[in-house]
């Protein structure tokens, strides 16, 4: 019976509490209810970003491209476009002439080294006039039997000094001078390497053993070689101050290349000389001109 009484008391107490809450004025709070609300869990804040996070890059505004490619009416012009119309025409003509000359030269060299054909037979003289003597081609590098000799070109001169006396100089080894200029030079000039050597090859190819011309270009080869040696003598001041070169004589000194130690070949190390006749130097060349 006691348990029944307690249950009735509890039910009465619950009804009284509900009645009290119903009768509480609006805005008033109950201590028990407020405590329950305050202890309820609140939503957690968002996690902070990682330390190595990079903010998205903001692209700068790009101005619209100029469809004409001129940079606008106020942009300065450069290159050929900066020239006046008259100079633009002159530059275009100059470029056209250079391009045409290069094409003609390449065509002439190709026809010169190409096997005999209809074009070379019909225009061989014009091709030779263009090529010789400055642009002559030589393919001995690819020959089955390459050169096995060292050929040195030497020259001496008969000069008239400033006091009117005549004397003969010693031999100038022009090939040795070219060799000294090439040794240690990373970028030697074409003239130091080939000018004198090709001039001598040109002469020997157009002259026989008696130094007589055997080809139509023999006179040209002789003139070309003479002009080169005279210029080299003037460079060396062979005539002295106020002197003039009256005549020159050229010779070659040929020395065979020694065979390797494992070879059974036997050759004479004695040099062989080939002396040409004395050539009279024209007046304009004798004073240092090229003729």
C-alpha angles and dihedrals in degrees: 000000000000090000090053091051092050090051092052091049091051092050091049091050091051091051091050092051092050090048090050092051090049092051095046112111118248112268095033118112134210117234094223094047093048091051090053092050093047092054094053113110117261123216113272119243119250115272117260118254118264115267094244095052112126122213114238111268117248111225114224117239111269117214115235114269119256106248092205094051091223096114093240131298093291098049115113118245121234137195120010090342089068091062125089119259093260093054091043089058091047092050092049091051092048092051090048092052092048092048092048092048092050091049092049092048093050090048093050093049091048092051090046094056096035121097117267111287141156094280095049091047092052097041103023094123093053091048092050092048089054097045105039130116107350100038102038113145125222125193101181089121088075096041116122089234109039123196115287098185137084110225119194121190115215133180140189130187142211106224137185111221126217092264091054098258122136124223139164120233127220124259116289113209100216094177091055090052090053090048092053090049091052098045110098092003112124092194109032117181124253091242092055092052105037117006100085095034094050091046090055092046089050091052096048091047091057100038134062130224091279090056091249119140112256098176135052090250093055094105091048091051092050093049092047094051093045093052092051096050093044091052090049091050091051089049089054091046091235093164094051126223110335093359129128133214111236104173138005134200124200128200137172127224112206119194121179118235110248114248119240119270094253092056123096092209116124121202135166114253091206112119121238120220129206114191122195127208123272112273122209111231116226117243095251092051094045090066095051102278126131096235 
